[in-house]
Amino acid sequence: MIVLGYLLSFLYMGLVIAVGEGLQRKFNFNKEVTRKCEHIATAMSWVICYFFVGTTIHLFIINLLACVVLGVITFGNLMQSVDREDTEKSYGLFYFGLSTTVVAAIVVFVNPSFYPLHGIAWYCLAFGDGFAPIFARIFKKKNVQVIPPKTIMGMLGVFVFSILSVVVFNYAFSLNYSWAFVLSVGCLSTLLELFGKHGEDNFYVEFGVFGYLVMQYYGLVTTPLIVAIILSVPLVVFSAKSKALTHTANAVAFCFLLLCAFCGGWSLMAMVAVLFVLNGLSSKVAGHLHKKSPQTKKESNERSAWQILANSGVAAILAIAFYVTRERFFLFGAIAVIGEEFADSMASDFGRLSRRKPLDILRLKRMTTGLSGGVSLIGTAMALFGAVLAILVPYLVLGKALPLEIGGLLIGLAFVGTLIDSMLGSGLQALFKCEVCNSLIENPVHCQTDAVCVKGISWLDNSMVNFLSGLLTALLTCLSIALIF
């Protein structure tokens, strides 16, 4: 049986490759269609291994040998049928082999009971990612790009076939998954495929789905986490279409939401999700009201991954600390930090609407609109409103678990955090002068030349200021709650 398993596995893989190459070379089939048909056909390999080698070490060896073969094909450019025409060099074929090998190793050497989970992850990748471009072609007239070349209909293809894969395995192996969990697996597979570029999705989908299923196996998947994954689909699409975040920043924000849901439960999950939407809407409204004014603070509306990390890093650390220790002041600290970041964003967005130039918070002098360290009446008012709005979300979720006096304290600390941010921006953040156009800017390069630092610490940019203000807000919150309550 083992020998037959080896023979059938490699004969089948050779047949898939031969048919794909034949269709491409002899009949000039569309490369994308050919490649995805090969992708889909690989699903049968799991069935062959299941019946002939099971969870023996030969499962790992077969996948490892297949990974080596796929690596040689990929890096040696030996197959025309897997070459992409719509992007740069893709290593998706190798990533496919790598992900199946890693997962097979975990099944063989860690827990053979994971084998059905391996199958679900494999089929989510083979069928979901395989049918995505086929769906996109079938419904081409109704299609909309989300993150080029990924489309809405492609996402729908991944979602539908991932759901079908989970349902089949759920029934065949009596896994007893709830419909909510099945739906979340489909959403997770869809998002991981969306985030992958140049073939990385062939690793993300299988390994990510498998990891999520293992968490469920050990009882680590919570209802807030399931809801967060499901909500992430419209949130990521909204963010991508509005160009609020870069591609990588979108992925980081998605991970932050899941971490908050897993570590902080309903309160942090609801807070991050709701404020994410409100932040996008407020930025749109403020931008519409101020559309005739130049943006002096940044040249692009898209926030980078580093900016998201700087803004959410402290809150993420506090959420993890709360999960490990169950000390509530860590949770309250995370709430205050997230509230501070939202309030600061509201102040920045609407502060530009002020008819008067902002006042430097430390020097009490009028300064250029858009530069850090400036405050205005409308900006300060919106910061206070943003702090109230932000803390209101976890207060409604937690109810009596968040006493009114602590809620009021968190509002005050979130608002104070925005003032700390302005003080750091005025006193420490780097300010540069462009020697070409004489503009005061916050970036070290302007007009394609290096600018001169005229104030602050040269390496301390706005992202670092946001991180430091979040850190100081967290320290103040944790100390205040520990000492007062």
C-alpha positions as CSV (number, residue, x, y, z in Angstrom):
1,M,0.0,0.0,0.0
2,I,2.8,2.4,0.8
3,V,4.6,1.7,-2.4
4,L,1.4,2.1,-4.3
5,G,0.8,5.4,-2.6
6,Y,4.2,6.7,-3.8
7,L,3.6,5.5,-7.3
8,L,0.0,6.9,-7.6
9,S,1.0,10.2,-6.0
10,F,3.9,10.9,-8.4
11,L,2.1,9.5,-11.4
12,Y,-0.9,11.7,-10.7
13,M,1.3,14.8,-10.2
14,G,3.1,14.0,-13.4
15,L,-0.2,13.5,-15.3
16,V,-1.5,16.9,-14.0
17,I,1.7,18.6,-15.2
18,A,1.8,16.9,-18.5
19,V,-1.9,17.7,-19.3
20,G,-1.4,21.3,-18.3
21,E,1.7,21.7,-20.4
22,G,0.1,19.9,-23.3
23,L,-2.9,22.2,-23.3
24,Q,-0.7,25.3,-23.1
25,R,1.9,24.2,-25.8
26,K,-0.4,22.4,-28.2
27,F,-3.6,24.4,-28.0
28,N,-2.4,27.7,-26.6
29,F,-4.9,27.7,-23.7
30,N,-5.1,30.7,-21.5
31,K,-2.2,30.5,-19.0
32,E,-4.3,31.6,-16.0
33,V,-7.1,29.1,-16.7
34,T,-4.5,26.3,-17.3
35,R,-2.6,27.2,-14.1
36,K,-5.8,27.2,-12.0
37,C,-7.1,23.9,-13.5
38,E,-3.8,22.4,-12.4
39,H,-4.3,24.0,-9.0
40,I,-7.8,22.5,-8.6
41,A,-6.6,19.1,-9.9
42,T,-4.0,18.8,-7.1
43,A,-6.8,18.3,-4.6
44,M,-7.0,14.6,-5.5
45,S,-3.4,14.2,-4.2
46,W,-4.7,14.5,-0.6
47,V,-7.2,11.7,-1.3
48,I,-4.5,9.4,-2.6
49,C,-2.3,10.0,0.5
50,Y,-5.3,9.5,2.8
51,F,-6.1,6.1,1.4
52,F,-2.6,4.7,0.8
53,V,-0.2,6.3,3.4
54,G,-2.4,7.8,6.0
55,T,-0.6,9.7,8.8
56,T,2.6,7.7,8.5
57,I,6.0,9.4,8.0
58,H,5.5,8.7,4.3
59,L,2.9,11.5,4.2
60,F,5.6,13.9,5.1
61,I,8.2,12.3,2.7
62,I,5.8,12.4,-0.3
63,N,4.9,16.1,0.3
64,L,8.6,16.9,0.8
65,L,9.6,15.3,-2.4
66,A,6.7,17.0,-4.2
67,C,7.9,20.4,-2.7
68,V,11.4,19.7,-4.1
69,V,10.1,18.9,-7.5
70,L,7.8,22.0,-7.5
71,G,10.8,24.1,-6.4
72,V,12.9,22.9,-9.3
73,I,10.1,23.6,-11.7
74,T,9.5,27.1,-10.3
75,F,13.0,28.3,-10.0
76,G,14.1,26.6,-13.1
77,N,11.3,28.1,-15.2
78,L,10.5,24.6,-16.6
79,M,6.8,25.0,-17.2
80,Q,5.0,27.5,-19.4
81,S,1.6,26.6,-18.0
82,V,2.4,28.1,-14.6
83,D,3.9,31.3,-15.8
84,R,1.9,34.4,-15.0
85,E,1.3,37.2,-17.5
86,D,-0.4,39.7,-15.2
87,T,2.3,40.2,-12.5
88,E,6.0,39.8,-11.7
89,K,7.6,36.4,-11.2
90,S,5.4,34.3,-9.0
91,Y,6.6,31.5,-6.7
92,G,3.1,30.3,-6.0
93,L,3.8,26.7,-7.2
94,F,6.7,26.4,-4.7
95,Y,4.7,28.0,-1.9
96,F,2.0,25.5,-2.5
97,G,4.4,22.6,-2.0
98,L,6.0,24.3,1.0
99,S,2.7,24.9,2.8
100,T,1.5,21.3,2.3
101,T,4.9,20.0,3.5
102,V,4.9,22.1,6.7
103,V,1.3,21.1,7.5
104,A,2.0,17.4,6.7
105,A,5.0,17.6,9.1
106,I,2.8,18.9,11.9
107,V,0.2,16.1,11.3
108,V,2.9,13.4,11.3
109,F,5.1,14.6,14.1
110,V,2.7,16.5,16.3
111,N,-0.8,15.1,16.2
112,P,-2.2,12.6,13.6
113,S,-5.7,13.7,14.6
114,F,-5.1,16.9,12.6
115,Y,-5.3,15.0,9.3
116,P,-8.9,16.1,8.5
117,L,-7.9,19.6,9.3
118,H,-5.0,19.2,6.9
119,G,-7.6,18.2,4.3
120,I,-9.8,21.2,4.9
121,A,-6.8,23.6,4.6
122,W,-5.6,21.8,1.4
123,Y,-9.0,22.0,-0.3
124,C,-9.6,25.6,0.7
125,L,-6.3,26.3,-1.1
126,A,-6.8,24.0,-4.1
127,F,-10.4,24.7,-4.7
128,G,-10.8,28.2,-3.2
129,D,-7.7,29.8,-4.8
130,G,-8.2,27.7,-7.9
131,F,-11.8,28.8,-8.7
132,A,-11.2,32.5,-7.8
133,P,-10.0,33.7,-11.2
134,I,-12.5,31.4,-12.9
135,F,-15.4,33.1,-11.0
136,A,-13.8,36.4,-11.9
137,R,-13.9,35.5,-15.6
138,I,-17.4,34.1,-15.6
139,F,-18.8,37.2,-13.9
140,K,-16.4,39.6,-15.6
141,K,-19.1,42.2,-16.4
142,K,-20.2,42.5,-12.8
143,N,-16.7,42.4,-11.4
144,V,-15.0,45.0,-9.3
145,Q,-11.3,45.1,-8.3
146,V,-10.5,45.3,-4.6
147,I,-6.8,45.0,-4.5
148,P,-5.5,44.6,-8.1
149,P,-5.6,42.0,-9.5
150,K,-7.9,40.5,-6.8
151,T,-11.6,41.1,-7.4
152,I,-15.0,40.8,-5.6
153,M,-16.0,37.9,-7.7
154,G,-12.7,36.2,-7.2
155,M,-13.2,36.6,-3.4
156,L,-16.7,35.1,-3.8
157,G,-15.2,32.1,-5.6
158,V,-12.7,31.5,-2.7
159,F,-15.5,31.9,-0.1
160,V,-18.0,29.6,-1.8
161,F,-15.5,26.7,-2.4
162,S,-13.9,27.1,1.0
163,I,-17.3,26.8,2.7
164,L,-18.1,23.7,0.6
165,S,-14.8,22.1,1.5
166,V,-15.4,22.7,5.3
167,V,-19.0,21.4,5.0
168,V,-17.9,18.2,3.3
169,F,-15.1,17.4,5.8
170,N,-17.4,18.5,8.7
171,Y,-19.9,15.8,7.6
172,A,-17.4,13.1,6.5
173,F,-15.3,13.3,9.7
174,S,-18.0,14.3,12.2
175,L,-16.1,17.4,13.3
176,N,-19.2,19.1,14.7
177,Y,-18.4,22.6,13.6
178,S,-21.0,25.2,14.1
179,W,-22.3,27.1,11.1
180,A,-20.8,30.3,12.5
181,F,-17.4,28.7,12.6
182,V,-17.8,27.2,9.1
183,L,-18.6,30.7,7.9
184,S,-15.6,32.2,9.6
185,V,-13.3,29.6,8.0
186,G,-14.6,30.7,4.6
187,C,-14.1,34.3,5.4
188,L,-10.6,33.7,6.7
189,S,-9.6,31.7,3.6
190,T,-11.0,34.6,1.5
191,L,-9.0,37.2,3.3
192,L,-5.8,35.3,3.3
193,E,-6.1,34.8,-0.5
194,L,-6.8,38.5,-0.9
195,F,-3.6,39.5,1.1
196,G,-1.3,37.2,-0.9
197,K,0.6,38.6,-3.8
198,H,3.1,37.0,-6.2
199,G,1.9,33.5,-5.0
200,E,2.3,34.0,-1.3
201,D,-1.4,33.3,-0.9
202,N,-0.6,29.6,-1.6
203,F,1.2,29.6,1.7
204,Y,-1.1,32.0,3.6
205,V,-4.3,30.2,2.9
206,E,-3.3,26.6,3.8
207,F,-1.2,27.4,6.8
208,G,-3.5,30.1,8.1
209,V,-6.7,28.0,7.8
210,F,-4.9,25.0,9.3
211,G,-3.7,27.1,12.2
212,Y,-7.2,28.4,12.8
213,L,-8.6,24.8,12.7
214,V,-6.0,23.7,15.2
215,M,-7.0,26.5,17.6
216,Q,-10.6,25.3,17.3
217,Y,-9.4,21.7,18.0
218,Y,-7.9,22.9,21.3
219,G,-10.9,25.1,22.2
220,L,-9.1,28.4,21.7
221,V,-11.5,29.9,19.2
222,T,-13.9,32.3,20.9
223,T,-17.1,33.8,19.7
224,P,-15.6,37.3,19.5
225,L,-12.8,35.9,17.3
226,I,-15.3,34.2,15.0
227,V,-17.3,37.4,14.7
228,A,-14.1,39.5,14.1
229,I,-13.1,37.3,11.2
230,I,-16.5,37.5,9.6
231,L,-16.7,41.3,10.1
232,S,-13.2,41.6,8.6
233,V,-14.3,40.9,5.1
234,P,-16.5,44.0,4.6
235,L,-14.0,46.1,6.7
236,V,-11.0,45.1,4.6
237,V,-13.0,45.7,1.3
238,F,-14.2,49.1,2.6
239,S,-10.6,50.0,3.5
240,A,-9.1,48.8,0.3
241,K,-11.7,50.6,-1.9
242,S,-11.4,53.8,0.1
243,K,-7.6,53.6,-0.1
244,A,-7.4,54.4,3.6
245,L,-4.6,51.9,4.1
246,T,-1.9,50.3,1.9
247,H,-2.1,46.6,1.1
248,T,0.3,45.7,3.9
249,A,-1.3,48.1,6.3
250,N,-4.7,46.4,5.7
251,A,-3.1,43.0,6.6
252,V,-1.6,44.5,9.8
253,A,-4.9,46.1,10.8
254,F,-6.7,42.7,10.2
255,C,-4.2,41.0,12.5
256,F,-4.7,43.7,15.1
257,L,-8.4,43.2,15.1
258,L,-8.1,39.4,15.5
259,L,-5.6,39.8,18.3
260,C,-7.9,42.2,20.1
261,A,-10.8,39.8,19.7
262,F,-8.8,36.9,20.9
263,C,-7.1,38.6,23.9
264,G,-9.6,41.3,24.9
265,G,-13.0,39.7,24.0
266,W,-16.1,41.5,23.0
267,S,-15.0,44.9,24.4
268,L,-11.8,45.4,22.4
269,M,-13.2,43.6,19.3
270,A,-16.3,45.9,19.1
271,M,-14.2,49.0,19.9
272,V,-11.7,48.4,17.1
273,A,-14.3,47.4,14.5
274,V,-16.6,50.3,15.3
275,L,-13.9,52.9,15.5
276,F,-12.3,51.6,12.3
277,V,-15.6,52.4,10.4
278,L,-16.1,55.7,12.2
279,N,-12.5,56.7,11.5
280,G,-13.0,56.1,7.8
281,L,-16.3,57.9,7.7
282,S,-15.0,60.9,9.7
283,S,-11.9,61.2,7.4
284,K,-14.2,61.1,4.4
285,V,-16.5,63.8,5.8
286,A,-13.6,66.0,6.9
287,G,-11.9,65.6,3.6
288,H,-15.0,66.5,1.7
289,L,-15.5,69.7,3.8
290,H,-11.9,70.6,3.3
291,K,-11.3,69.3,-0.2
292,K,-10.0,72.6,-1.6
293,S,-7.2,72.9,0.9
294,P,-3.8,71.3,0.3
295,Q,-2.7,68.4,2.6
296,T,0.4,69.7,4.2
297,K,0.8,66.9,6.7
298,K,1.2,64.0,4.3
299,E,1.2,63.6,0.5
300,S,-0.9,60.4,0.5
301,N,-4.1,59.5,2.2
302,E,-3.1,55.9,2.6
303,R,-1.6,54.9,5.9
304,S,1.4,52.6,5.9
305,A,1.9,49.4,7.8
306,W,4.5,51.2,10.0
307,Q,1.9,53.8,10.9
308,I,-0.6,51.1,11.9
309,L,2.0,49.3,13.9
310,A,3.0,52.5,15.7
311,N,-0.6,53.4,16.5
312,S,-1.7,49.9,17.6
313,G,1.5,48.4,19.0
314,V,1.0,49.5,22.6
315,A,-2.6,48.5,22.6
316,A,-1.7,45.1,21.2
317,I,0.9,44.6,24.0
318,L,-1.6,45.5,26.6
319,A,-4.2,43.2,25.1
320,I,-1.7,40.3,25.3
321,A,-0.8,41.2,28.9
322,F,-4.5,41.2,29.8
323,Y,-4.9,37.7,28.2
324,V,-1.9,36.3,30.1
325,T,-2.5,37.9,33.5
326,R,-6.3,38.7,33.5
327,E,-5.5,42.0,35.3
328,R,-8.2,44.4,34.2
329,F,-6.1,47.5,34.3
330,F,-4.3,46.1,31.2
331,L,-7.6,45.9,29.4
332,F,-8.5,49.4,30.5
333,G,-5.1,50.6,29.4
334,A,-5.7,49.1,25.9
335,I,-9.1,50.8,25.8
336,A,-7.6,54.2,26.7
337,V,-4.8,53.9,24.1
338,I,-7.2,52.9,21.3
339,G,-9.5,55.8,22.4
340,E,-6.5,58.2,22.3
341,E,-5.5,57.2,18.8
342,F,-9.1,57.6,17.6
343,A,-9.5,61.0,19.3
344,D,-6.2,62.2,17.9
345,S,-7.3,61.1,14.4
346,M,-10.6,63.0,14.8
347,A,-8.6,66.1,16.0
348,S,-6.3,65.9,12.9
349,D,-9.1,65.4,10.4
350,F,-11.4,68.2,11.6
351,G,-8.7,70.5,12.9
352,R,-7.9,71.4,9.3
353,L,-11.4,73.0,9.1
354,S,-10.3,75.8,11.4
355,R,-10.2,79.2,9.7
356,R,-7.3,80.3,11.9
357,K,-3.9,78.8,11.9
358,P,-3.3,76.4,14.7
359,L,-1.5,77.4,17.9
360,D,1.8,75.7,18.8
361,I,0.9,74.0,22.1
362,L,4.2,74.6,23.7
363,R,5.3,77.9,22.2
364,L,1.8,79.5,22.0
365,K,2.6,80.9,18.5
366,R,0.6,80.5,15.3
367,M,2.1,77.8,13.0
368,T,1.6,76.3,9.6
369,T,-1.6,74.3,9.3
370,G,-1.0,70.5,9.1
371,L,2.3,70.3,11.0
372,S,2.5,68.4,14.2
373,G,2.2,70.1,17.6
374,G,-0.5,72.5,16.6
375,V,-3.9,72.8,18.3
376,S,-7.1,74.6,17.4
377,L,-10.5,75.1,19.1
378,I,-12.3,72.8,16.7
379,G,-9.6,70.2,16.7
380,T,-9.5,70.1,20.5
381,A,-13.3,69.9,20.7
382,M,-13.3,67.0,18.2
383,A,-10.6,65.3,20.2
384,L,-12.8,65.4,23.3
385,F,-15.8,64.2,21.3
386,G,-13.7,61.4,19.8
387,A,-12.6,60.3,23.3
388,V,-16.2,60.1,24.5
389,L,-17.3,58.3,21.4
390,A,-14.4,55.8,21.6
391,I,-14.9,54.9,25.3
392,L,-18.7,54.7,24.9
393,V,-18.3,51.5,22.7
394,P,-16.6,49.3,25.3
395,Y,-18.7,50.9,28.1
396,L,-21.9,49.7,26.3
397,V,-20.4,46.2,25.7
398,L,-19.0,45.7,29.3
399,G,-21.9,47.3,31.1
400,K,-21.4,47.0,34.9
401,A,-18.0,45.5,34.3
402,L,-16.8,49.0,33.4
403,P,-18.0,51.3,36.2
404,L,-19.0,54.8,35.3
405,E,-16.2,56.4,37.2
406,I,-13.6,54.3,35.4
407,G,-15.3,55.1,32.1
408,G,-15.0,58.8,32.9
409,L,-11.4,58.4,33.8
410,L,-10.7,56.6,30.5
411,I,-12.3,59.4,28.6
412,G,-10.1,62.0,30.4
413,L,-7.0,59.9,29.8
414,A,-7.7,59.4,26.2
415,F,-8.2,63.1,25.8
416,V,-5.0,63.9,27.7
417,G,-3.2,61.5,25.4
418,T,-4.0,63.7,22.5
419,L,-2.5,66.6,24.3
420,I,0.6,64.6,25.0
421,D,0.8,63.7,21.3
422,S,0.7,67.4,20.4
423,M,3.4,68.3,23.0
424,L,5.7,65.6,21.7
425,G,5.0,66.8,18.2
426,S,5.9,70.3,19.1
427,G,8.9,69.6,21.3
428,L,10.6,66.5,20.0
429,Q,9.3,65.6,16.5
430,A,11.6,66.3,13.6
431,L,10.8,69.3,11.4
432,F,12.6,69.7,8.1
433,K,13.1,72.6,5.7
434,C,13.4,72.0,2.0
435,E,16.3,73.9,0.5
436,V,14.6,73.9,-2.9
437,C,11.2,75.3,-2.2
438,N,11.8,76.6,1.4
439,S,8.8,74.6,2.7
440,L,8.6,73.4,6.3
441,I,7.8,69.7,6.1
442,E,7.9,66.6,8.3
443,N,9.6,64.3,5.8
444,P,13.4,64.2,5.4
445,V,13.1,64.2,1.6
446,H,11.3,66.8,-0.4
447,C,11.6,68.0,-4.0
448,Q,13.7,64.8,-4.6
449,T,16.4,66.2,-2.3
450,D,17.4,65.7,1.3
451,A,15.9,68.4,3.6
452,V,17.6,70.0,6.6
453,C,16.4,69.2,10.1
454,V,15.6,72.6,11.7
455,K,13.8,71.4,14.9
456,G,13.5,68.3,17.0
457,I,15.2,64.9,16.8
458,S,15.9,63.9,13.2
459,W,14.8,60.3,13.5
460,L,11.6,61.0,15.6
461,D,8.8,61.1,13.0
462,N,5.1,61.3,13.4
463,S,4.7,57.5,13.7
464,M,7.2,57.4,16.6
465,V,5.4,60.3,18.3
466,N,2.1,58.3,18.0
467,F,3.8,55.3,19.6
468,L,5.3,57.3,22.4
469,S,2.0,59.1,23.1
470,G,0.2,55.7,23.2
471,L,2.9,54.4,25.6
472,L,2.6,57.3,27.9
473,T,-1.2,57.1,27.8
474,A,-1.0,53.4,28.7
475,L,1.3,54.1,31.7
476,L,-0.9,56.9,33.0
477,T,-4.0,54.7,32.7
478,C,-2.5,51.6,34.4
479,L,-1.0,53.7,37.2
480,S,-4.2,55.7,37.7
481,I,-6.4,52.7,37.9
482,A,-4.0,50.7,40.1
483,L,-3.6,53.6,42.5
484,I,-7.2,54.9,42.6
485,F,-9.3,51.8,42.2
